[in-house]
Amino acid sequence: MGGESTTRTAPHRGGTSTGPVGSRTGQRLSGLAVALGIVLFLGGFAWGAVLYRPYTVPTGSMTPTIDAGDRVLAQRVDGDEIRRGDVVVFTDQNWVSNAPVVKRVVAIGGDTVSCCTDGKLTVNGKKIDETYLKGSVVEDKSIPTVKVPQNRLFLLGDERQGSLDSSAHLTDAAQGTVARSAVSARVDAVVWPMKGMLESPTGFEPLGALSSPGPLRIIVAMIVAGAVLVLGGGAYGPVAKLFTRRRPAARTEPAGAR
């Protein structure tokens, strides 16, 4: 009859059908994003756990680079990989029994080191511009000329006035030096509070190549990218459902009106 009306829903057009949570293609891409995100997220954490160890530095001997109580990440390395300027973690019975120590390597086997000439550390006759000290006093650290034996390291704290470093062990048989084999890790970054990657010790470049930073930035990028993909992929369904609900209601047409 002319007064009757029927509800007519316009047919779907195109080759892709849609459901309450979006197109099948969208769902597949969402699942792929979540799967890839999980791989990146867990892979980044696993890679970091294999390469890095966390340490809490208990004293202020590395101020201003590392303050007392700071949490650092140190890459596991062999002592043979250590170069001038590296901040390392090592254990030496003559320093602190069974406790890891964090100091900066300023001279390696074969180097001659002393302090101070015109207020600067001298290695192999070259005055070192230690920009990482950021104005800390160097003159107070008096070091007579020391010839570092092969396969050993001479280490100082960045806080030169009170650090118990190689200069405090000069009367030892090894003249304050530490064996390369005593090193277990090289510090890459201060992560709490979040100060970031350590400054490159460019003042040592005239004496030889510096260590390259570890893959910490890549690992962090993997973890962040993985988290974004997981959150983004997981949010696709609810967002698509929300947009589906906002679509216009079905058209109502009078019966027989054609």
C-alpha positions as CSV (number, residue, x, y, z in Angstrom):
1,M,0.0,0.0,0.0
2,G,1.0,3.6,-0.7
3,G,1.3,4.4,3.1
4,E,3.7,1.6,3.8
5,S,7.4,2.2,4.0
6,T,10.3,-0.2,4.0
7,T,13.9,0.1,5.1
8,R,16.3,-0.3,2.2
9,T,20.0,-0.4,2.8
10,A,22.2,0.6,0.0
11,P,24.3,-2.4,-1.2
12,H,28.0,-2.5,-0.6
13,R,30.1,-1.3,-3.5
14,G,33.6,-2.2,-4.3
15,G,35.5,-5.5,-3.9
16,T,36.3,-5.2,-0.2
17,S,33.6,-6.0,2.4
18,T,33.6,-4.1,5.7
19,G,32.6,-5.3,9.1
20,P,32.2,-3.7,12.5
21,V,36.0,-3.4,12.9
22,G,37.1,-2.3,9.5
23,S,38.1,-4.0,6.3
24,R,39.8,-7.4,6.1
25,T,42.9,-5.7,4.6
26,G,43.0,-3.4,7.6
27,Q,42.7,-6.2,10.0
28,R,45.5,-8.1,8.3
29,L,47.7,-5.1,8.3
30,S,46.9,-4.5,12.0
31,G,47.8,-8.0,12.9
32,L,51.0,-7.7,10.9
33,A,51.9,-4.5,12.7
34,V,51.3,-6.1,16.1
35,A,53.4,-9.1,15.2
36,L,56.3,-7.0,13.9
37,G,56.1,-4.7,16.9
38,I,56.3,-7.7,19.3
39,V,59.4,-9.0,17.4
40,L,61.1,-5.6,17.5
41,F,60.2,-4.9,21.2
42,L,61.2,-8.2,22.6
43,G,64.2,-8.4,20.2
44,G,65.5,-5.1,21.4
45,F,65.2,-6.0,25.0
46,A,66.9,-9.4,24.4
47,W,69.8,-7.8,22.4
48,G,70.2,-5.2,25.2
49,A,70.3,-7.9,27.9
50,V,73.0,-9.8,26.1
51,L,75.2,-6.7,25.4
52,Y,74.6,-4.4,28.3
53,R,74.8,-4.5,32.1
54,P,73.3,-1.9,34.5
55,Y,75.5,-0.5,37.3
56,T,74.8,2.0,40.0
57,V,77.8,4.3,40.7
58,P,78.0,4.7,44.5
59,T,80.4,7.7,44.7
60,G,80.9,11.1,43.0
61,S,84.4,10.3,41.7
62,M,83.2,10.5,38.1
63,T,81.4,13.9,38.6
64,P,80.4,15.8,36.5
65,T,80.1,13.0,33.9
66,I,78.4,10.5,36.4
67,D,77.1,11.6,39.7
68,A,76.8,9.5,42.9
69,G,73.8,7.2,42.6
70,D,73.5,7.5,38.8
71,R,72.4,4.3,37.0
72,V,74.6,3.6,33.9
73,L,74.5,1.0,31.1
74,A,77.8,-0.5,30.2
75,Q,78.5,-2.7,27.2
76,R,80.2,-6.0,27.9
77,V,83.6,-5.8,26.1
78,D,87.0,-7.5,26.2
79,G,89.8,-5.5,27.8
80,D,91.7,-5.6,24.6
81,E,89.0,-3.4,23.0
82,I,89.5,-0.5,25.4
83,R,91.0,2.8,24.2
84,R,92.0,6.1,25.7
85,G,89.1,8.2,26.9
86,D,86.8,5.2,27.6
87,V,84.9,5.1,30.9
88,V,85.2,1.5,32.0
89,V,84.0,-0.9,34.7
90,F,86.7,-3.0,36.3
91,T,87.6,-5.1,39.4
92,D,91.0,-5.0,41.0
93,Q,91.8,-6.5,44.3
94,N,94.4,-3.8,45.1
95,W,91.7,-1.1,44.7
96,V,88.4,-2.4,46.2
97,S,88.0,-6.0,47.0
98,N,85.4,-7.8,44.8
99,A,83.6,-4.5,44.0
100,P,83.3,-3.0,40.5
101,V,84.9,0.4,40.0
102,V,84.1,3.0,37.3
103,K,86.9,5.3,36.1
104,R,88.2,6.8,32.8
105,V,91.1,5.4,30.9
106,V,93.6,8.2,30.2
107,A,96.6,6.1,29.1
108,I,97.2,2.6,27.8
109,G,100.2,0.3,27.6
110,G,103.3,2.1,26.3
111,D,102.0,5.6,27.0
112,T,103.8,8.1,29.3
113,V,101.4,10.1,31.4
114,S,101.8,13.0,33.9
115,C,99.9,15.9,35.4
116,C,99.8,18.7,35.2
117,T,101.3,20.9,32.4
118,D,99.7,24.3,32.2
119,G,96.8,22.8,34.1
120,K,96.3,19.9,31.7
121,L,96.9,16.2,31.7
122,T,99.8,15.2,29.5
123,V,100.0,11.9,27.6
124,N,103.0,11.2,25.4
125,G,104.0,14.8,25.6
126,K,100.6,16.0,24.3
127,K,98.3,18.2,26.5
128,I,94.8,16.7,26.5
129,D,91.8,18.9,26.2
130,E,89.4,17.1,28.6
131,T,86.1,18.8,27.7
132,Y,84.1,16.3,29.7
133,L,85.5,17.7,32.9
134,K,83.3,20.8,32.3
135,G,85.5,23.2,34.4
136,S,86.5,20.8,37.1
137,V,89.9,21.6,38.6
138,V,92.8,19.5,37.1
139,E,95.8,21.2,38.7
140,D,95.1,19.6,42.1
141,K,95.9,16.1,40.6
142,S,99.6,15.9,40.8
143,I,101.0,12.8,38.9
144,P,104.7,12.3,38.3
145,T,105.7,10.8,35.0
146,V,104.5,7.2,34.7
147,K,105.3,4.8,31.9
148,V,102.3,2.5,31.6
149,P,103.4,-1.2,31.2
150,Q,102.1,-3.1,28.2
151,N,98.6,-4.6,28.6
152,R,97.8,-2.3,31.5
153,L,95.7,0.9,31.8
154,F,96.1,4.2,33.8
155,L,92.7,5.5,35.0
156,L,91.5,8.7,36.6
157,G,88.1,9.9,38.0
158,D,86.6,12.9,36.3
159,E,86.3,14.5,39.7
160,R,90.0,15.1,40.0
161,Q,90.2,16.4,43.6
162,G,88.8,13.5,45.6
163,S,88.8,10.5,43.3
164,L,90.7,7.4,44.5
165,D,92.1,6.4,41.2
166,S,95.5,5.4,39.7
167,S,97.1,8.5,41.2
168,A,96.2,7.2,44.7
169,H,97.9,3.9,44.0
170,L,101.2,5.1,42.5
171,T,103.2,3.4,45.3
172,D,101.8,0.0,44.3
173,A,104.1,-2.4,42.4
174,A,102.1,-1.6,39.2
175,Q,102.3,2.2,39.8
176,G,98.6,2.5,39.9
177,T,97.9,0.8,36.6
178,V,95.2,-1.9,36.1
179,A,95.4,-4.9,33.9
180,R,93.3,-4.8,30.7
181,S,91.9,-8.2,31.7
182,A,90.3,-6.6,34.8
183,V,87.9,-4.6,32.6
184,S,84.5,-6.1,32.1
185,A,82.5,-3.4,30.5
186,R,82.6,0.1,28.9
187,V,80.0,2.7,29.9
188,D,77.9,4.0,27.1
189,A,75.2,6.1,28.8
190,V,73.7,7.4,32.0
191,V,70.1,6.2,32.0
192,W,68.9,7.3,35.4
193,P,68.6,10.2,35.7
194,M,68.3,10.2,31.9
195,K,71.5,12.1,30.9
196,G,71.9,10.1,27.7
197,M,75.1,8.9,25.9
198,L,78.5,9.9,27.2
199,E,80.4,12.7,25.5
200,S,83.0,11.5,23.0
201,P,86.5,12.1,24.5
202,T,87.8,13.9,21.4
203,G,90.8,15.3,23.2
204,F,92.5,11.9,22.9
205,E,92.1,11.7,19.1
206,P,95.6,13.0,18.3
207,L,96.9,9.9,20.1
208,G,94.9,7.3,18.2
209,A,91.4,6.2,17.2
210,L,88.6,6.4,19.8
211,S,86.2,3.6,20.6
212,S,83.0,3.6,18.6
213,P,79.7,3.8,20.6
214,G,77.9,0.5,21.1
215,P,74.5,-0.2,19.5
216,L,72.5,1.3,22.4
217,R,70.7,3.9,20.2
218,I,69.7,1.1,17.7
219,I,68.4,-1.0,20.6
220,V,66.3,1.9,22.0
221,A,65.0,2.7,18.5
222,M,63.9,-1.0,18.1
223,I,62.1,-1.0,21.4
224,V,60.3,2.3,20.8
225,A,59.3,1.3,17.2
226,G,58.1,-2.0,18.5
227,A,55.9,-0.3,21.2
228,V,54.5,2.1,18.6
229,L,53.6,-0.7,16.2
230,V,52.0,-2.8,18.9
231,L,49.9,0.1,20.2
232,G,49.0,1.3,16.8
233,G,48.1,-2.1,15.5
234,G,46.1,-2.9,18.6
235,A,44.2,0.4,18.4
236,Y,43.0,-0.3,14.8
237,G,40.0,-2.4,15.8
238,P,38.5,0.0,18.4
239,V,39.1,3.0,16.1
240,A,37.5,1.2,13.1
241,K,34.6,0.2,15.2
242,L,34.1,3.8,16.4
243,F,34.0,5.1,12.8
244,T,31.6,2.3,11.8
245,R,29.2,3.4,14.5
246,R,29.3,7.0,13.2
247,R,28.2,6.0,9.7
248,P,24.8,7.5,8.5
249,A,21.8,5.4,9.3
250,A,20.2,3.3,6.6
251,R,17.9,5.1,4.1
252,T,14.1,4.7,4.6
253,E,12.1,4.8,1.3
254,P,8.4,4.7,0.6
255,A,7.2,1.3,-0.7
256,G,6.9,1.3,-4.4
257,A,8.8,4.5,-4.9
258,R,11.2,3.6,-7.8
